[in-house]
Amino acid sequence: MRTLRTLLSAIVAAVVLSAALPAGAATCDFSPLEALMRKAVSDSVFPGASLAVIHRGRIVFHKAFGRQTYDPLSAPADTTTMYDAASLTKAVVTTSIVMQLVERDSLDIQAPASRYRPGFAANGKGRVTIGQLMRHESGLRAHTYFATTCTTPAELFSAIDHDSLAYTPGTKTEYSDLGFMLLGNIVESLTGRSLASNFRSRFSEPLGMSSTMFTPPPGYRGRIAPTGEDGVWKLERPRPLVNDQNAALLGGVAGHAGLFTTTGDLSRMVLMLMEGGKFEGKRYVHASTVATFLKKGDASRALGWDLVTPGGSSSAGARFSASSWGHLGFTGTSIWVDPEKELAVILLSNRVWPSPANIKIRKFRPLLHDTVVGCIDSCRKMK
C-alpha cells in the first residue's frame, strides 16, 4: 500500500510539474541539488526530507529523499510525507492570521499587548507592543520549559503574565517562543475560536492545504515522519504528537509550534504570499499588508518572519538577495523566499530523529540554498 501511494505520488508530482511548465519555459539542471540531498541523507543530516523549489510562480522542483527514520525498513519519505513544522507555525499560522486581524481593525500592531491580555502588564510589561512580540524585541526570555512548573494552559499563560523582562523592549532582538505563545492566545481571545479553527477557515481550507493541520488524528500517523521528544515530558497524561514540549502542554495547538504539513501544501501558502496575498484568483491578504509585514525597516526581523543576516552568515546562504525573508523550524524545517529572484525554497525534514543533538543541518542549510541558486542560474529556455 505504501509503495503504491509513493508511486502514485511520484506520478502526480510529475504531471503537476509538467503542467506547470508551458512551452517555452525554462528548464534547469537540478542534478547537483539531488546529489546534495542524497549526500545529506547518507551523512545523517536527517533520515529523510521533502524539498520544493518555486521559481517565477511555478514549482520547478519537488522531490523527497531518504526515509522516515534511519531504519532501512522504515517507510520512504515522499512529497506527501507530513512533518512537524515546529516554529514555521509562527510565520505560517500565527502571522498570517494576525495579518487578517490587522486589516480588519481587530488588532493594532502598535498597541500594547496588555490591551488584549490585561494580565500581561504585570512586572513592567505594560508597554510591550504586539509588533515587538512579532519582531522578537519584546524583552521576554527566549524559552522556558513550562511543564516543569505548569500543568495546564491557564497556568502557562499566567506564568508568562507574571514573568519579568529579560531586557528593555526594543533595544535588541532575542528570539522568543513566549511571545508567539502569547500571540496565539490573543488571537484566540479576540476571535473566540481556537488557533487551529482560525487557520483552517482563513487559510488552509480555501488554499487547498488538505494535509496541513494541528493534532493530526490517528489515521494520518503512517504519513508523519517521527521526531524525538523535546526534553522530558513530566505530565502524567500522554503527550500529543508534537515535538515541542510547550506546544504539547497547550494541547498541540500553539502560536509558536504545533503545525504538521507537507511541502506541497506549504508551496500554496508561499505562492500566495509571493503573489502579494492572492492565489488562484482569491485574495487572502491585501498586498500592502504583506509588504508591511515583510518590510525590514530598522529591525533585524520582519513582523513574524526572519530576514537575511548581513555578512553572509544566514541560513539562506550567500546567494539570496538582501530583501529575502523566511523562517526556520527546530525539527529541521525552513522556508526562504528571495523576491528579487522570484525564488522560494521549502525544506521539511525530521533532523531531530532520534535526538535533537544532531545539528548537522546548520551547515547544510546555507549549502542547500546556494546550490538551489546555482541550479536556477543553469536554466535554459526549452525549444
URQUI-V276078 format. One record per residue. RES is the residue in one letter. OMEGA is omega as a letter, one per 40 degrees, with the letter a starting at -180 (none if undefined). D_FIRST is the distance of its C-alpha to the first C-alpha in Angstrom with 1 decimal. Layout:
# URQUI-V276078
RES OMEGA D_FIRST
RES OMEGA D_FIRST
This chain:
# URQUI-V276078
M i 0.0
R i 3.8
T i 5.5
L a 5.1
R i 6.2
T i 8.6
L i 9.9
L i 10.5
S i 12.1
A i 14.3
I i 15.3
V i 16.3
A a 18.1
A i 20.0
V i 21.0
V a 22.2
L a 24.0
S i 25.7
A a 26.8
A a 28.3
L a 30.4
P i 33.1
A a 35.5
G i 37.9
A a 35.6
A i 35.6
T a 33.2
C i 32.9
D a 32.2
F a 29.5
S i 29.3
P i 31.4
L i 29.0
E i 25.9
A i 28.0
L a 29.1
M i 25.6
R i 24.5
K i 27.8
A i 27.3
V a 24.1
S i 26.0
D i 28.9
S i 27.0
V i 28.0
F i 24.6
P i 21.3
G a 19.6
A i 20.6
S a 20.0
L i 23.1
A i 24.5
V i 28.0
I i 30.0
H i 33.1
R i 35.6
G a 33.4
R i 30.2
I a 27.1
V i 27.9
F i 25.3
H a 21.9
K i 19.7
A a 18.0
F i 18.9
G a 18.2
R i 15.9
Q i 15.9
T i 18.5
Y i 20.6
D a 18.7
P i 17.5
L i 14.4
S i 13.7
A i 10.8
P i 12.2
A i 14.1
D a 13.6
T i 15.9
T i 14.0
T i 14.4
M a 17.0
Y i 20.1
D a 23.2
A i 25.7
A a 28.7
S i 32.0
L i 30.6
T a 30.8
K a 34.6
A a 34.6
V a 31.7
V a 32.2
T a 35.7
T a 37.6
S i 36.1
I i 37.1
V i 40.5
M a 41.0
Q a 40.8
L i 43.0
V i 45.6
E a 45.7
R i 46.3
D i 49.1
S a 47.3
L a 47.3
D a 49.9
I a 48.9
Q a 52.5
A i 52.9
P i 52.9
A a 49.8
S i 52.1
R a 52.8
Y i 49.4
R a 49.2
P a 52.9
G a 52.2
F a 51.0
A a 54.6
A i 55.5
N i 56.9
G a 57.7
K a 54.4
G a 56.0
R i 56.1
V a 52.6
T i 51.1
I i 47.7
G i 47.9
Q i 48.7
L a 45.6
M i 43.4
R a 45.1
H i 45.0
E a 48.9
S a 49.4
G i 50.9
L i 48.1
R a 46.9
A a 43.6
H i 41.7
T i 42.2
Y a 40.0
F a 40.9
A i 39.1
T a 42.0
T a 44.5
C i 42.6
T a 40.6
T i 40.1
P a 39.5
A i 43.1
E i 44.4
L a 42.5
F i 44.0
S i 47.4
A i 47.2
I i 46.6
D a 49.5
H i 51.8
D i 50.9
S i 53.5
L i 53.2
A i 52.4
Y a 54.3
T a 56.2
P i 53.8
G a 53.8
T i 55.2
K i 52.1
T i 48.3
E a 46.3
Y a 42.6
S i 42.2
D a 39.2
L a 41.8
G a 42.9
F i 39.5
M a 38.9
L i 42.2
L i 41.3
G i 38.2
N i 40.5
I i 43.0
V a 40.5
E i 39.6
S a 43.3
L a 44.2
T a 41.6
G a 41.3
R i 37.5
S i 34.9
L i 33.9
A i 30.3
S i 31.6
N a 33.9
F a 31.3
R a 28.9
S a 31.7
R a 33.5
F a 30.8
S i 27.1
E a 26.9
P i 29.4
L a 27.9
G a 24.4
M a 23.0
S a 20.3
S a 18.5
T a 21.9
M i 23.4
F i 25.2
T a 24.0
P i 20.3
P a 19.4
P a 17.2
G a 14.2
Y a 14.1
R a 14.5
G i 11.1
R a 12.0
I i 15.5
A a 17.1
P i 19.5
T i 23.2
G a 26.1
E i 28.6
D a 31.6
G a 34.6
V i 35.1
W a 33.9
K a 37.1
L a 36.5
E a 35.9
R a 33.1
P i 29.5
R i 29.0
P a 26.5
L a 23.6
V a 25.7
N a 27.2
D a 30.7
Q a 33.0
N i 35.2
A i 32.4
A i 31.1
L i 34.6
L i 34.5
G i 31.5
G a 29.0
V a 30.7
A a 33.5
G a 35.3
H a 34.7
A i 31.1
G a 28.0
L i 26.0
F a 22.3
T i 21.2
T i 19.6
T i 21.6
G i 21.0
D a 22.4
L i 25.3
S i 26.1
R i 27.1
M a 29.3
V i 30.9
L i 31.6
M i 33.3
L i 35.5
M i 36.3
E i 37.4
G i 39.8
G a 37.9
K i 36.8
F i 33.4
E i 32.8
G a 36.2
K i 36.0
R i 38.1
Y a 36.9
V i 39.8
H a 43.0
A a 43.3
S i 46.4
T i 44.5
V a 41.8
A i 44.6
T a 46.5
F a 43.6
L a 42.8
K a 46.5
K a 47.6
G a 51.2
D a 52.9
A i 49.9
S i 47.5
R i 44.6
A i 43.9
L i 43.2
G i 39.8
W i 38.8
D i 39.8
L a 42.0
V i 42.4
T i 44.6
P i 47.8
G i 48.5
G a 45.1
S a 43.6
S i 40.9
S i 37.2
A i 37.1
G a 38.9
A a 42.2
R i 41.3
F a 40.4
S a 43.4
A a 45.5
S a 44.3
S i 40.7
W a 38.9
G i 35.8
H i 34.5
L i 32.8
G a 30.6
F a 31.1
T a 27.4
G a 27.5
T i 27.2
S i 29.7
I i 30.9
W a 33.9
V i 35.5
D a 38.5
P i 40.2
E i 42.6
K a 40.0
E a 37.8
L i 35.0
A i 32.4
V a 30.0
I i 27.2
L i 25.7
L i 23.2
S i 22.7
N a 22.9
R a 25.9
V i 27.0
W e 24.3
P a 25.6
S i 29.1
P i 30.9
A i 33.5
N a 31.6
I a 33.5
K a 32.9
I a 31.5
R i 35.1
K a 36.1
F a 32.8
R i 33.0
P i 36.3
L i 35.2
L a 32.0
H i 34.1
D i 36.8
T i 34.3
V i 32.9
V i 36.4
G i 37.2
C i 34.3
I i 35.4
D a 38.9
S a 37.8
C i 36.8
R i 38.5
K i 38.9
M i 36.9
K none 39.3
